[in-house]
Amino acid sequence: MDTRERMKTGKLYFCTDEDVMKEQTACLELLYDFNHTRPSEGEKRDEILGKLLAEKGENVYIEPPLHADWGRNTHIGNHFYANFNLTLVDDTDVYIGDHVMIGPNVTIDTGTHPISPDLRRKVAQYNLPVWIGNNVWIGAGSILLPGVHIGDNTVIGAGSIVTKDIPENVVAIGSPCRVLRPITPRDFEYYDKDKLIDVE
């Protein structure tokens, strides 16, 4: 099993494979181009994202700067918005559904390291994929750790550190992130505590 296969299967590998490092540099070159576009160059940004990402649905908008280890391991659905400073530690796959919103300064991390200092001295790593469902909102400054799943319609509160799976249809917040409450029919009538929703 070569390094690329080990990266995708949760196996330990060493981050010193020169061929893999060259491939990563190619990603970083595309990322540089994306982050140096002008605000008026929406079509150019969209074209670069099409080359950078594994999958890109319709109406995908990412506010620069974007940071990614690879880009090519990130799969984004339709109608996606990410504010500035999204960081994708996508050493293996990140799956993001449709109608997902991500606040500023969010990190989605698939890469991690063993506890053994002997292995860490040798730059050992392993990766676990991250799944984000449909209609998810991830608040500013949140961190999603390797291997987590976030269910459909869920809201992750700002500043959360998601260390384990979060189910669908809940509001969750904290460090570590925990379910605060379910999403209820009242959430479809009111916003910001007691303000009546008056738009459709």
Residue frames as a rotation matrix with the C-alpha (Angstrom) as fourth column:
MET 1
0.580 0.815 0.000 0.00
0.815 -0.580 0.000 0.00
0.000 0.000 -1.000 0.00
ASP 2
-0.367 -0.760 0.537 1.54
0.735 -0.590 -0.333 3.31
0.570 0.273 0.775 -1.08
THR 3
-0.915 -0.085 -0.394 1.33
0.343 -0.680 -0.648 6.67
-0.213 -0.729 0.651 0.72
ARG 4
-0.744 0.668 -0.033 -1.68
-0.580 -0.620 0.528 7.88
0.332 0.412 0.848 -1.27
GLU 5
-0.082 0.715 -0.694 -3.67
0.057 0.699 0.713 4.75
0.995 0.019 -0.098 -0.36
ARG 6
-0.445 -0.147 -0.884 -2.68
0.845 0.260 -0.468 5.02
0.299 -0.954 0.008 3.30
MET 7
-0.997 0.075 0.018 -3.82
-0.077 -0.968 -0.240 8.65
0.000 -0.241 0.971 3.33
LYS 8
-0.417 0.897 -0.146 -7.34
-0.700 -0.215 0.681 7.54
0.580 0.386 0.718 2.29
THR 9
0.136 0.479 -0.867 -7.74
0.017 0.874 0.485 4.52
0.991 -0.081 0.110 4.57
GLY 10
0.830 0.242 0.503 -6.93
-0.438 -0.274 0.856 5.76
0.345 -0.931 -0.121 8.07
LYS 11
0.694 -0.653 -0.304 -3.55
0.688 0.726 0.011 4.01
0.214 -0.217 0.953 8.09
LEU 12
0.577 -0.617 -0.535 -0.44
0.067 -0.617 0.784 5.59
-0.814 -0.488 -0.315 9.56
TYR 13
0.602 -0.503 0.621 1.93
0.750 0.087 -0.656 7.10
0.276 0.860 0.429 7.01
PHE 14
-0.083 -0.719 -0.690 4.87
0.719 -0.523 0.459 9.48
-0.691 -0.458 0.560 6.98
CYS 15
0.831 0.513 -0.212 4.48
0.296 -0.732 -0.613 12.97
-0.470 0.447 -0.761 5.53
THR 16
0.089 -0.915 -0.394 7.83
-0.344 -0.400 0.850 12.84
-0.935 0.060 -0.350 3.77
ASP 17
0.100 0.016 0.995 6.91
0.765 0.638 -0.087 11.24
-0.636 0.770 0.051 0.40
GLU 18
-0.652 -0.495 -0.574 8.49
0.109 -0.810 0.576 13.61
-0.750 0.313 0.583 -2.14
ASP 19
-0.857 0.390 0.336 6.05
0.394 0.078 0.916 12.77
0.331 0.917 -0.221 -4.95
VAL 20
0.114 0.935 -0.336 3.08
0.971 -0.033 0.236 13.46
0.209 -0.353 -0.912 -2.68
MET 21
-0.028 -0.198 -0.980 4.69
0.564 -0.813 0.148 16.73
-0.826 -0.548 0.134 -1.56
LYS 22
-0.952 -0.306 -0.022 5.03
0.137 -0.485 0.864 17.79
-0.275 0.819 0.504 -5.22
GLU 23
-0.432 0.875 0.217 1.33
0.695 0.170 0.699 17.09
0.575 0.453 -0.682 -5.78
GLN 24
0.271 0.525 -0.807 0.47
0.924 -0.378 0.065 19.18
-0.271 -0.763 -0.587 -2.75
THR 25
-0.558 -0.549 -0.622 2.56
0.327 -0.834 0.444 22.05
-0.763 0.044 0.645 -4.09
ALA 26
-0.868 0.307 0.390 0.44
0.363 -0.144 0.921 22.03
0.339 0.941 0.014 -7.27
CYS 27
0.157 0.946 -0.283 -2.67
0.917 -0.033 0.397 22.48
0.367 -0.322 -0.873 -5.08
LEU 28
0.122 -0.162 -0.979 -1.04
0.727 -0.657 0.199 25.33
-0.676 -0.736 0.037 -3.21
GLU 29
-0.904 -0.425 0.046 -0.25
0.317 -0.594 0.740 27.06
-0.287 0.683 0.671 -6.51
LEU 30
-0.410 0.845 0.343 -3.96
0.561 -0.063 0.825 26.98
0.719 0.531 -0.449 -7.47
LEU 31
0.354 0.531 -0.770 -4.87
0.935 -0.186 0.302 28.20
0.017 -0.827 -0.562 -4.01
TYR 32
-0.481 -0.611 -0.628 -2.46
0.554 -0.768 0.322 31.11
-0.680 -0.193 0.708 -4.38
ASP 33
-0.911 0.171 0.375 -4.17
0.274 -0.429 0.861 32.09
0.308 0.887 0.344 -7.63
PHE 34
0.026 0.991 -0.130 -7.61
0.759 0.065 0.648 31.90
0.651 -0.116 -0.750 -6.00
ASN 35
0.319 0.098 -0.943 -6.59
0.895 -0.357 0.265 33.99
-0.311 -0.929 -0.202 -3.00
HIS 36
-0.587 -0.591 -0.554 -5.10
0.346 -0.801 0.488 36.70
-0.732 0.095 0.675 -5.21
THR 37
-0.367 0.570 0.735 -8.18
0.849 -0.118 0.516 37.27
0.381 0.813 -0.441 -7.36
ARG 38
-0.957 0.145 0.251 -9.89
-0.193 -0.964 -0.181 40.63
0.216 -0.222 0.951 -7.27
PRO 39
-0.597 0.788 0.153 -13.41
-0.059 0.147 -0.987 40.94
-0.800 -0.598 -0.042 -5.78
SER 40
0.137 0.676 -0.724 -14.79
-0.810 -0.344 -0.475 41.52
-0.570 0.652 0.500 -9.29
GLU 41
-0.465 -0.443 -0.766 -13.30
-0.839 0.497 0.221 38.27
0.283 0.746 -0.603 -10.65
GLY 42
0.079 0.620 0.780 -16.11
-0.791 0.516 -0.330 35.91
-0.607 -0.591 0.531 -9.66
GLU 43
0.889 0.264 -0.373 -15.91
-0.452 0.636 -0.626 33.84
0.072 0.725 0.685 -12.84
LYS 44
0.061 -0.956 -0.288 -12.17
-0.544 0.210 -0.812 33.36
0.837 0.207 -0.507 -12.41
ARG 45
-0.469 -0.173 0.866 -12.65
-0.875 0.223 -0.429 32.27
-0.119 -0.959 -0.256 -8.79
ASP 46
0.504 0.775 0.382 -15.31
-0.666 0.630 -0.399 29.78
-0.550 -0.053 0.834 -9.85
GLU 47
0.736 -0.304 -0.604 -13.04
-0.433 0.475 -0.766 28.37
0.520 0.826 0.219 -12.56
ILE 48
-0.352 -0.927 0.131 -10.15
-0.677 0.155 -0.720 27.91
0.646 -0.343 -0.682 -10.11
LEU 49
-0.230 0.341 0.911 -12.41
-0.852 0.382 -0.358 26.20
-0.471 -0.859 0.203 -7.55
GLY 50
0.804 0.557 -0.211 -13.51
-0.578 0.645 -0.499 23.81
-0.141 0.523 0.840 -10.30
LYS 51
0.346 -0.779 -0.523 -9.88
-0.335 0.419 -0.844 22.79
0.877 0.467 -0.116 -10.79
LEU 52
-0.483 -0.630 0.608 -9.03
-0.732 -0.091 -0.675 22.75
0.481 -0.771 -0.417 -7.09
LEU 53
-0.192 0.516 0.835 -11.92
-0.868 0.307 -0.390 20.78
-0.457 -0.800 0.389 -5.56
ALA 54
-0.892 -0.049 0.449 -12.85
0.064 0.970 0.234 17.11
-0.447 0.237 -0.863 -6.01
GLU 55
-0.300 0.863 0.405 -16.48
0.910 0.133 0.392 18.11
0.285 0.487 -0.826 -6.58
LYS 56
-0.903 0.097 -0.419 -18.14
0.063 -0.933 -0.353 21.52
-0.425 -0.345 0.837 -6.76
GLY 57
-0.175 0.934 0.311 -21.89
0.906 0.276 -0.320 21.89
-0.385 0.226 -0.895 -7.09
GLU 58
-0.035 0.285 0.958 -23.84
0.671 -0.703 0.234 24.86
0.740 0.651 -0.166 -8.40
ASN 59
0.558 0.302 0.773 -23.70
-0.147 -0.880 0.451 28.25
0.817 -0.365 -0.447 -6.70
VAL 60
0.521 -0.527 -0.671 -20.59
0.850 0.389 0.355 27.66
0.074 -0.755 0.651 -4.59
TYR 61
0.571 -0.331 0.751 -19.09
-0.092 -0.935 -0.342 30.81
0.816 0.126 -0.565 -3.09
ILE 62
0.478 -0.530 -0.700 -15.98
0.878 0.292 0.378 30.88
0.004 -0.796 0.606 -0.92
GLU 63
0.974 -0.138 0.177 -14.69
-0.144 -0.989 0.019 34.20
0.173 -0.044 -0.984 0.35
PRO 64
0.216 -0.959 -0.184 -10.88
0.495 0.271 -0.826 34.42
0.841 0.087 0.533 0.10
PRO 65
-0.366 -0.807 -0.463 -8.62
-0.891 0.447 -0.077 33.68
0.269 0.385 -0.883 1.74
LEU 66
0.876 0.478 -0.064 -9.18
-0.458 0.867 0.196 29.95
0.149 -0.143 0.979 1.56
HIS 67
-0.232 -0.943 0.238 -6.61
-0.969 0.246 0.032 27.57
-0.089 -0.223 -0.971 3.04
ALA 68
0.866 0.499 0.041 -6.40
-0.491 0.863 -0.121 23.90
-0.096 0.084 0.992 2.07
ASP 69
0.007 -0.850 0.527 -3.89
-0.362 0.489 0.794 21.08
-0.932 -0.196 -0.304 2.25
TRP 70
-0.705 -0.240 0.668 -5.16
0.396 0.647 0.651 19.57
-0.589 0.724 -0.361 -0.99
GLY 71
-0.426 0.647 -0.632 -8.50
-0.770 -0.626 -0.122 20.87
-0.474 0.434 0.766 -2.19
ARG 72
-0.450 0.192 -0.872 -8.88
-0.716 0.507 0.481 17.79
0.534 0.840 -0.090 -4.36
ASN 73
-0.847 0.164 -0.506 -10.18
0.368 0.868 -0.334 15.79
0.385 -0.469 -0.795 -1.39
THR 74
-0.735 0.603 -0.310 -13.05
-0.019 -0.476 -0.879 18.19
-0.678 -0.640 0.362 -0.68
HIS 75
-0.712 0.619 0.332 -16.50
0.613 0.318 0.723 17.48
0.341 0.718 -0.606 -2.14
ILE 76
-0.819 0.417 -0.394 -18.98
-0.065 -0.750 -0.658 20.41
-0.570 -0.514 0.642 -1.99
GLY 77
-0.293 0.825 0.483 -22.66
0.888 0.423 -0.183 20.23
-0.355 0.375 -0.856 -2.91
ASN 78
-0.204 0.343 0.917 -24.97
0.689 -0.615 0.383 22.91
0.695 0.710 -0.111 -4.29
HIS 79
0.508 0.505 0.698 -25.66
0.027 -0.819 0.573 26.37
0.861 -0.272 -0.430 -2.82
PHE 80
0.389 -0.538 -0.748 -22.64
0.914 0.328 0.239 26.57
0.117 -0.777 0.619 -0.52
TYR 81
0.645 -0.247 0.723 -21.30
-0.126 -0.968 -0.218 29.66
0.754 0.049 -0.655 1.20
ALA 82
0.387 -0.587 -0.711 -18.10
0.920 0.299 0.254 29.99
0.064 -0.752 0.656 3.25
ASN 83
0.995 -0.089 0.039 -16.92
-0.094 -0.981 0.169 33.22
0.023 -0.172 -0.985 4.78
PHE 84
0.453 -0.889 -0.062 -13.23
-0.593 -0.248 -0.766 34.19
0.666 0.384 -0.640 4.92
ASN 85
-0.350 -0.819 0.454 -10.46
-0.918 0.203 -0.341 32.00
0.187 -0.536 -0.823 6.36
LEU 86
0.855 0.497 0.146 -12.03
-0.507 0.861 0.040 28.60
-0.106 -0.109 0.988 5.78
THR 87
-0.282 -0.959 0.014 -9.27
-0.954 0.282 0.102 26.07
-0.102 0.015 -0.995 6.48
LEU 88
0.839 0.498 -0.220 -9.56
-0.534 0.831 -0.155 22.60
0.106 0.248 0.963 4.95
VAL 89
-0.327 -0.870 0.369 -7.06
-0.857 0.438 0.272 20.14
-0.398 -0.227 -0.889 6.39
ASP 90
0.659 0.745 -0.099 -8.30
-0.674 0.527 -0.517 17.75
-0.333 0.408 0.850 3.72
ASP 91
-0.467 -0.884 -0.023 -5.62
-0.841 0.436 0.321 15.08
-0.273 0.169 -0.947 3.77
THR 92
-0.865 0.392 0.313 -8.51
0.475 0.840 0.262 12.70
-0.160 0.375 -0.913 3.14
ASP 93
-0.517 0.676 0.525 -12.11
0.530 -0.228 0.816 13.32
0.672 0.700 -0.241 2.07
VAL 94
-0.801 0.479 -0.358 -14.36
0.018 -0.580 -0.815 16.10
-0.598 -0.659 0.456 3.32
TYR 95
-0.621 0.691 0.370 -17.98
0.683 0.246 0.687 15.68
0.384 0.680 -0.625 2.20
ILE 96
-0.822 0.368 -0.435 -20.23
-0.022 -0.783 -0.621 18.76
-0.569 -0.501 0.652 2.38
GLY 97
-0.297 0.816 0.497 -23.92
0.856 0.458 -0.240 18.57
-0.423 0.354 -0.834 1.43
ASP 98
-0.303 0.331 0.894 -26.28
0.663 -0.601 0.447 21.10
0.685 0.728 -0.038 -0.18
HIS 99
0.469 0.565 0.680 -27.28
0.048 -0.784 0.619 24.48
0.882 -0.257 -0.395 1.29
VAL 100
0.382 -0.461 -0.801 -24.41
0.922 0.241 0.302 24.60
0.053 -0.854 0.517 3.80
MET 101
0.710 -0.186 0.679 -23.26
-0.102 -0.981 -0.163 27.89
0.696 0.047 -0.716 5.35
ILE 102
0.298 -0.712 -0.636 -19.90
0.929 0.369 0.023 28.30
0.219 -0.598 0.771 7.08
GLY 103
0.986 0.079 -0.146 -18.94
0.128 -0.923 0.364 31.33
-0.106 -0.377 -0.920 9.16
PRO 104
0.552 -0.830 0.075 -15.51
-0.534 -0.422 -0.732 32.99
0.640 0.364 -0.677 9.20
ASN 105
-0.250 -0.862 0.442 -12.41
-0.916 0.062 -0.397 31.30
0.314 -0.503 -0.805 10.64
VAL 106
0.709 0.511 0.486 -13.73
-0.615 0.786 0.071 27.73
-0.345 -0.349 0.871 10.54
THR 107
-0.467 -0.855 -0.226 -11.38
-0.883 0.435 0.177 24.73
-0.053 0.282 -0.958 10.38
ILE 108
0.813 0.581 0.034 -12.40
-0.572 0.808 -0.140 21.33
-0.109 0.094 0.990 8.99
ASP 109
-0.129 -0.983 0.127 -9.66
-0.988 0.138 0.068 18.87
-0.085 -0.117 -0.989 9.91
THR 110
0.859 0.364 -0.361 -9.22
-0.416 0.907 -0.074 15.30
0.300 0.214 0.930 8.67
GLY 111
0.206 -0.892 -0.402 -5.54
0.040 0.418 -0.907 14.91
0.978 0.171 0.122 9.56
THR 112
0.824 -0.001 0.567 -4.20
-0.558 -0.184 0.810 13.89
0.103 -0.983 -0.152 12.96
HIS 113
-0.079 -0.965 -0.251 -1.13
-0.622 0.245 -0.744 12.34
0.779 0.098 -0.619 14.58
PRO 114
0.356 0.161 -0.920 -0.45
0.436 0.843 0.316 9.43
0.827 -0.514 0.230 16.94
ILE 115
0.973 0.023 0.230 0.18
-0.195 -0.456 0.869 10.08
0.125 -0.890 -0.439 20.63
SER 116
0.640 -0.769 0.000 3.53
0.700 0.582 0.414 8.25
-0.318 -0.265 0.910 20.48
PRO 117
0.667 -0.444 -0.598 6.33
-0.370 -0.894 0.251 10.86
-0.646 0.054 -0.761 20.45
ASP 118
-0.354 -0.815 0.459 8.57
0.065 0.468 0.881 8.38
-0.933 0.341 -0.113 18.61
LEU 119
-0.088 0.410 0.908 6.13
0.949 0.310 -0.048 8.27
-0.302 0.858 -0.416 15.69
ARG 120
0.875 0.451 -0.176 5.52
0.395 -0.875 -0.281 12.03
-0.281 0.177 -0.943 15.76
ARG 121
0.177 -0.895 -0.410 9.28
-0.246 -0.444 0.862 12.65
-0.953 -0.052 -0.298 15.51
LYS 122
-0.702 -0.400 0.590 9.11
0.380 0.489 0.785 10.72
-0.603 0.775 -0.191 12.24
VAL 123
-0.710 0.503 -0.492 6.18
-0.641 -0.752 0.156 12.91
-0.292 0.426 0.856 11.10
ALA 124
-0.882 0.468 0.051 3.62
0.465 0.851 0.243 10.09
0.070 0.238 -0.969 11.26
GLN 125
-0.659 0.738 -0.141 0.02
-0.702 -0.672 -0.237 10.96
-0.270 -0.057 0.961 10.48
TYR 126
-0.787 0.532 0.312 -3.34
0.608 0.756 0.242 9.33
-0.108 0.380 -0.919 9.81
ASN 127
-0.882 0.465 -0.079 -6.56
-0.465 -0.829 0.312 10.76
0.079 0.311 0.947 8.39
LEU 128
-0.617 0.779 0.111 -10.27
0.647 0.582 -0.492 10.29
-0.448 -0.232 -0.863 9.06
PRO 129
-0.672 0.353 0.651 -12.94
0.466 -0.481 0.742 11.73
0.576 0.802 0.159 6.72
VAL 130
-0.793 0.469 -0.388 -15.45
0.078 -0.553 -0.829 14.39
-0.604 -0.688 0.402 7.79
TRP 131
-0.556 0.705 0.441 -19.11
0.731 0.161 0.663 14.48
0.396 0.691 -0.604 6.68
ILE 132
-0.827 0.407 -0.388 -21.36
-0.108 -0.793 -0.599 17.55
-0.552 -0.454 0.700 6.83
GLY 133
-0.358 0.778 0.516 -25.03
0.801 0.540 -0.259 17.00
-0.480 0.320 -0.817 5.92
ASN 134
-0.359 0.367 0.859 -27.49
0.664 -0.546 0.511 19.20
0.656 0.753 -0.048 4.03
ASN 135
0.438 0.649 0.622 -28.76
0.143 -0.733 0.665 22.55
0.888 -0.202 -0.414 5.37
VAL 136
0.377 -0.413 -0.829 -26.04
0.926 0.185 0.329 22.78
0.017 -0.892 0.452 8.02
TRP 137
0.700 -0.248 0.670 -24.82
-0.141 -0.967 -0.211 26.09
0.700 0.053 -0.712 9.46
ILE 138
0.291 -0.710 -0.641 -21.39
0.925 0.380 -0.001 26.11
0.244 -0.592 0.768 11.11
GLY 139
0.973 0.217 -0.074 -20.79
0.229 -0.913 0.337 29.20
0.005 -0.345 -0.939 13.22
ALA 140
0.612 -0.750 0.250 -17.70
-0.418 -0.576 -0.703 31.40
0.671 0.325 -0.666 13.22
GLY 141
-0.080 -0.834 0.546 -14.50
-0.951 -0.100 -0.292 30.04
0.298 -0.543 -0.785 14.72
SER 142
0.725 0.395 0.564 -15.66
-0.566 0.809 0.161 26.43
-0.392 -0.436 0.810 14.94
ILE 143
-0.435 -0.856 -0.279 -13.30
-0.900 0.405 0.160 23.47
-0.024 0.321 -0.947 14.55
LEU 144
0.780 0.625 -0.037 -14.43
-0.625 0.774 -0.101 20.10
-0.034 0.102 0.994 13.19
LEU 145
-0.122 -0.892 0.436 -12.01
-0.818 0.339 0.465 17.32
-0.562 -0.300 -0.771 14.18
PRO 146
-0.704 -0.270 -0.657 -11.17
-0.670 0.562 0.486 14.19
0.238 0.782 -0.576 12.17
GLY 147
-0.932 0.260 -0.253 -13.88
0.244 0.965 0.092 11.61
0.268 0.024 -0.963 11.63
VAL 148
-0.670 0.714 -0.202 -16.94
0.031 -0.246 -0.969 13.62
-0.742 -0.655 0.143 12.73
HIS 149
-0.614 0.639 0.464 -20.37
0.680 0.129 0.722 13.51
0.401 0.758 -0.514 11.08
ILE 150
-0.833 0.455 -0.315 -22.81
-0.158 -0.741 -0.653 16.43
-0.530 -0.494 0.689 11.33
GLY 151
-0.450 0.740 0.500 -26.45
0.768 0.606 -0.207 15.59
-0.456 0.291 -0.841 10.55
ASP 152
-0.440 0.385 0.811 -28.83
0.665 -0.467 0.582 17.42
0.603 0.796 -0.051 8.22
ASN 153
0.388 0.736 0.555 -30.30
0.333 -0.673 0.661 20.78
0.860 -0.072 -0.506 9.28
THR 154
0.497 -0.213 -0.841 -28.04
0.868 0.098 0.487 21.10
-0.021 -0.972 0.234 12.32
VAL 155
0.719 -0.303 0.625 -26.56
-0.181 -0.951 -0.252 24.37
0.671 0.068 -0.738 13.62
ILE 156
0.214 -0.749 -0.627 -23.09
0.931 0.350 -0.100 24.36
0.294 -0.562 0.773 15.19
GLY 157
0.946 0.248 -0.207 -22.70
0.312 -0.872 0.377 27.40
-0.087 -0.421 -0.903 17.45
ALA 158
0.638 -0.718 0.279 -19.79
-0.302 -0.566 -0.767 29.79
0.709 0.405 -0.578 17.08
GLY 159
-0.006 -0.809 0.588 -16.53
-0.950 -0.178 -0.255 28.74
0.311 -0.560 -0.768 18.68
SER 160
0.780 0.379 0.498 -17.48
-0.541 0.809 0.230 25.08
-0.315 -0.449 0.836 18.99
ILE 161
-0.482 -0.848 -0.221 -14.96
-0.875 0.451 0.178 22.25
-0.051 0.279 -0.959 18.89
VAL 162
0.611 0.777 -0.150 -16.69
-0.791 0.606 -0.086 19.25
0.024 0.171 0.985 17.36
THR 163
-0.449 -0.841 0.300 -15.00
-0.873 0.485 0.052 16.10
-0.189 -0.239 -0.952 18.68
LYS 164
-0.798 0.262 0.544 -17.76
0.222 0.965 -0.139 13.56
-0.561 0.010 -0.828 17.99
ASP 165
-0.716 0.557 0.421 -20.80
0.543 0.065 0.837 13.07
0.439 0.828 -0.349 15.75
ILE 166
-0.781 0.578 -0.236 -23.67
-0.268 -0.651 -0.710 15.56
-0.564 -0.491 0.664 16.06
PRO 167
-0.438 0.655 0.615 -27.13
0.714 0.670 -0.204 14.31
-0.546 0.350 -0.761 15.03
GLU 168
-0.665 0.298 0.685 -29.54
0.501 -0.503 0.705 15.95
0.555 0.811 0.185 12.59
ASN 169
0.146 0.894 0.423 -32.06
0.305 -0.447 0.841 18.67
0.941 0.006 -0.338 13.48
VAL 170
0.549 -0.003 -0.836 -30.31
0.834 -0.068 0.547 20.08
-0.058 -0.998 -0.035 16.56
VAL 171
0.677 -0.485 0.553 -28.52
-0.353 -0.874 -0.333 23.16
0.645 0.030 -0.763 17.79
ALA 172
0.709 -0.531 -0.464 -25.15
0.700 0.615 0.365 22.19
0.092 -0.583 0.807 19.27
ILE 173
0.621 -0.500 0.604 -22.45
-0.301 -0.863 -0.406 24.32
0.724 0.070 -0.686 20.84
GLY 174
0.864 -0.287 0.414 -19.41
-0.446 -0.056 0.893 24.24
-0.233 -0.956 -0.176 23.09
SER 175
0.106 -0.900 -0.422 -16.00
-0.638 0.264 -0.724 22.76
0.763 0.346 -0.546 23.65
PRO 176
-0.954 -0.098 0.284 -16.46
0.197 0.507 0.839 19.91
-0.227 0.856 -0.464 23.29
CYS 177
-0.665 0.727 -0.171 -19.55
-0.681 -0.496 0.538 20.51
0.306 0.474 0.825 21.17
ARG 178
-0.879 0.470 0.079 -22.76
0.352 0.753 -0.556 19.09
-0.321 -0.461 -0.827 22.69
VAL 179
-0.384 0.838 0.388 -26.40
0.590 -0.101 0.801 19.16
0.710 0.537 -0.456 21.69
LEU 180
-0.987 0.103 0.121 -28.07
-0.157 -0.749 -0.644 22.19
0.025 -0.655 0.756 23.27
ARG 181
-0.235 0.964 0.127 -31.61
-0.308 0.050 -0.950 21.55
-0.922 -0.262 0.285 22.03
PRO 182
-0.321 0.209 0.924 -33.61
0.816 0.556 0.158 20.16
-0.480 0.805 -0.349 19.12
ILE 183
-0.975 0.205 -0.089 -34.82
-0.218 -0.781 0.585 22.34
0.050 0.590 0.806 16.27
THR 184
-0.560 0.828 0.013 -38.57
0.533 0.373 -0.760 22.77
-0.634 -0.419 -0.650 16.92
PRO 185
0.067 0.683 0.727 -41.63
0.980 -0.181 0.080 24.14
0.186 0.707 -0.682 15.07
ARG 186
0.723 0.187 -0.665 -41.09
0.438 -0.869 0.231 27.45
-0.535 -0.458 -0.710 16.94
ASP 187
-0.280 -0.928 -0.245 -37.83
0.248 -0.317 0.916 27.92
-0.928 0.195 0.319 15.01
PHE 188
-0.620 0.144 0.771 -39.91
0.783 0.053 0.620 28.13
0.048 0.988 -0.146 11.83
GLU 189
0.489 0.854 0.178 -42.03
0.800 -0.520 0.298 30.95
0.347 -0.004 -0.938 13.33
TYR 190
0.987 -0.150 -0.065 -39.53
-0.091 -0.834 0.544 33.01
-0.136 -0.531 -0.836 15.33
TYR 191
0.315 -0.949 0.030 -35.86
0.626 0.184 -0.758 34.05
0.713 0.257 0.652 15.13
ASP 192
-0.601 -0.667 0.440 -33.53
0.103 -0.612 -0.784 35.77
0.792 -0.426 0.437 17.61
LYS 193
-0.975 0.205 -0.081 -35.58
0.109 0.129 -0.986 34.69
-0.191 -0.970 -0.149 20.64
ASP 194
-0.266 0.963 -0.047 -38.99
0.586 0.123 -0.801 36.28
-0.765 -0.241 -0.597 19.99
LYS 195
-0.478 0.084 -0.874 -38.88
-0.576 -0.781 0.240 38.10
-0.663 0.619 0.422 16.65
LEU 196
0.416 0.756 0.505 -41.58
-0.001 0.556 -0.831 36.92
-0.909 0.346 0.232 14.28
ILE 197
-0.696 -0.581 0.422 -40.35
0.385 0.193 0.902 35.66
-0.606 0.790 0.089 10.92
ASP 198
0.281 0.827 -0.486 -42.01
0.017 -0.511 -0.860 38.01
-0.959 0.234 -0.158 8.43
VAL 199
-0.098 -0.331 -0.938 -40.30
-0.965 -0.198 0.171 36.94
-0.242 0.923 -0.300 5.19
GLU 200
0.775 0.335 0.536 -40.59
-0.199 0.934 -0.297 33.82
-0.600 0.123 0.790 3.04
